[in-house]
Amino acid sequence: MKKAEATRSMILHKAFELIYVKGYQTTSIDDIIATTQVTKGAFYYHFKTKDEMGLAIINEVLKPTLASSFIEPLQGEQDPLDAIYNLMDSLLMKNEFLKVEYGCPASNFTQEMTPWNSEFNKALNELTREWTEAITATIERGKKSGVIRKDVNAKQVTTFVLSGYWGIRNLGKLENSKKVYISYLKQLKIYLNSLK
């Protein structure tokens, strides 16, 4: 990796960490420069605006994380219902990066930026679409293999599971506790078993 590419990557990752803790709107370019210890000139060499950097965070930091942490685990399990449950359990209870007190980074970006910025809206919709398609495909795979009833609507189940995940992330953030995750996971298990 060339020095310029390494600097850009470092800015994106450190800015993402800062934004995850403080929020996008309240994080200034000066905050990012102080955290990354790059000059203003170096920042503006890589990004014309804060929003350009924010879009790069979505596309270059969040999307690869989504693929490795949110999509690939669905493909490794034999039982698709176990795959969905184990994914949620892992994201909520075991993932070291996703902190209960800060919620879900994609959800935070969605709440903060999509009403004001159509490019953020488009990028975050793409991110959500990829996860939605992966869960829907997992459910369809279960229907084909006979693990899930044929009458189950895969898209509706996906919407229910995703909205539950984002909702419980926000409740965890409000309470600053993983205790709320436990009741969600118990009910999710019951719901998923009802699809058999």
N, C-alpha and C positions, 0 to 999 in steps of 0.2 A: 504494500500500500504506500503510495506516495505521501509525502509530508502534508500536502494540501488536502488530500483525501482523508488522512488520519485526523487532521485538525477539524475538518467538517464533521466527521463522524463523532469526534469527542464533543464538539459543540452540541450536536443533536442529542447525544446520550445524557450529557450533564444538564442541558436545558430541559429535557424530558423529566429527569429526576426532580429538578427544581419545580417545574410546572405541576408535576404529580402531587407535590407537597403543598404548594402555594396557590395553585390555580393558574390558568392561562391569563385571564384578564389582569390579575394583580402582579404577575411577574413581568418586570420591565426588561428591556434590552440591557440596561445598566446592571440589573441583577444577574442576567445571563453572562455578561462580560466579566463581572466580578467573580462569579462561580467558576467560569471556564478559564479565567486569567488570560484571555486573548485580548488583543487591542480592538478598538472599535473598527478600525480599518480591516482587520482580519475577519471580524464578524460580517461586516458589509461586503467583503469580498465574496463570501459564501452565500449570503442571503441579503436580498435587497430590502426586505421588510421582516418584521416579526411574524406576520402571517405566512410569508413564504417559508420561514423556518418551521412554523407550526404545521404546515402541510407536509413538509419533509419529515417531521417527526411522525405524523400519521403514516405516511407511505414507507418510510425507511426504518422506523423503530417499531411502531405498533403492528404493522402488517406482518413482518417476520415473526414477531412474538405471537401474534394470533395463530399463525400457521403452526409453529412449534408447540405452543402450549394449549391451544384451544381446538385445533383441527386434527393434527396428527394423532393425539391420543384416542380419538374416535375410531381411527382406522386399525388400531392394534388389538382390539378386543373381539373375541368370537361372538359374545352375546351383545347385541346393540343396546339393550336396555342397561346392562351393566356398564357398557362403555359411556353412556350418557351420565349415569349416576356417578361413576368413578371420576369422570371429568369434573363434574360439579364439586364433588368431595375434594378432589385435588386442588381445584382453583380456590375453594373457600377455606379449606382447613390445612392444606399442606404447602401451598405455593409460598415460597419465601419472599418473592418480589412484591406480590399484591398485598398491600398492607390494609388491614381492616379500617384503620382511621382515615385512610385516603380514598377508599372506595375503588371503583373500576376506572382506570384511566380513559378508556374509550367512552364510557358513560359520562365522565366528567367533561370531556371535550364536547360531547354531544349537547349536554345541558348548557355549557357556557357559550359555545360558539355557533351552533347550527342556526339559531334564530337570526344571527347577524352576518353570517358569512356563507355564501352559497358554495364556495369552493370547499370549505370545511364540511358542509352538509353533504356534498357529493362524495368526498373522500371517506367520510364516516359511514355513509350509506353503503359504499362499496365494501368496507370492512365488515359491516353487519351482514351484508348479503352473502359474503364468503362463509361466515360462521353459520348463517341460516341454512345455506345450501348443504353444508357438511352435516349438520344435525338432521336435516330432512332426508338426506341420502342414507344416513345411518338407520333411520326409522324405516325407510323403504326397504333397505337390505333386510331388516328384521321381519318385515311383512313377507318378503320373498322366501325367507328361510323358515317361516312358520312360527317364529318366536313371538311375533306381534300379530294381533288379529288383523285380518284383511280389511275390516271396516274402519280401521283407525285412519284418521286424516293426518298425514305426516306434517303438513304445513301448520295445522292448528296446534299440534303437539309441540312443534318447534317454537311457535310464538309463545305458548304457555311456558315452556321451559326457559326461554331467553328472558321473558318479562319477569319471571320469578327470580332468575339470577340477578338481573339488574336491580330489581326491587330489594332483594335481600342484601345486596352490596350496599345500597343506600341506607338501609336500616342498621347494618353493621357499622357504617360510618357514623351515623347519628349516635348510636349507643357506645361506640368505640369498644365493641366486644364481639367475639366470635360466637357467643352463646346463642344469638339469634339464628346463626347459620345451622345450628344443630336441629332446631325444630323444622327449619326449611328442608334440610336433607331427609329427615324422617318422613315428612309429608311427600317429598319428591319420590322417595322409594315406594311408598304406598301407591302414588299415582302411576308410576312407571309399571309397577306390578299389575295394575288394573288394565293395562294395555295387552296383556297376554291372552 
